[in-house]
């Protein structure tokens, strides 16, 4: 199911190929950050915070888009 057509009550399950790509990129980034001296725990906490913040940004964008669509006059 596409996130854009999903209702709030439906859980989103990403396509396995997308999940694999994102997780692979994340693991590469974690490895690089460890090589730069960051600990696994520090990386995990920062990634979790960043993911939470990004979800809030996306939710706000969705809410703004919905408000704009509702404010538009409908043509009959």
C-alpha positions in Angstrom: 0.0 0.0 0.0 1.2 3.5 -0.8 1.6 5.8 2.2 -0.2 8.6 0.3 -3.4 6.5 0.0 -3.2 5.0 3.5 -5.8 5.9 6.1 -4.5 6.8 9.7 -5.8 3.5 11.0 -3.8 1.3 8.7 -0.3 0.4 9.7 2.3 1.2 7.0 4.5 -1.7 6.0 7.3 -0.7 3.6 8.1 -2.9 0.6 10.8 -5.3 1.6 13.2 -4.0 -1.1 12.8 -0.4 0.2 13.4 -1.5 3.8 16.5 -3.4 2.7 17.9 -0.4 0.9 17.3 1.9 3.9 18.7 -0.5 6.4 21.8 -1.1 4.3 22.4 2.6 4.0 21.9 3.0 7.7 24.4 0.2 8.5 27.0 1.8 6.2 26.5 5.1 7.9 26.8 3.5 11.4 30.0 1.8 10.4 31.4 5.1 9.1 30.5 7.0 12.2 32.1 4.3 14.4 35.3 4.7 12.4 35.1 8.4 13.2 34.9 7.6 16.9 31.2 7.6 17.9 30.0 4.7 20.0 27.2 2.3 19.0 25.0 3.6 21.8 25.5 7.2 20.9 24.7 6.5 17.2 21.6 4.5 18.1 20.2 7.2 20.4 20.9 10.0 17.9 19.4 8.0 15.0 16.3 7.3 17.1 15.9 11.0 17.9 16.5 12.1 14.3 13.9 9.5 13.1 11.4 10.8 15.6 12.0 14.4 14.5 11.6 13.4 10.9 8.3 11.7 11.6 7.1 14.9 13.2 8.2 17.0 10.2 6.4 14.6 7.8 3.2 14.7 10.0 3.3 18.5 10.0 3.7 18.6 6.3 0.8 16.2 5.8 -1.4 18.2 8.1 -0.5 21.5 6.3 -1.2 19.8 2.9 -4.6 18.6 4.2 -5.4 22.0 5.6 -4.6 23.7 2.3 -6.7 21.2 0.3 -9.7 21.8 2.6 -9.3 25.6 2.3 -9.5 25.5 -1.5 -13.0 26.2 -2.9 -14.5 23.2 -4.6 -15.7 23.5 -8.1 -19.2 22.2 -8.7 
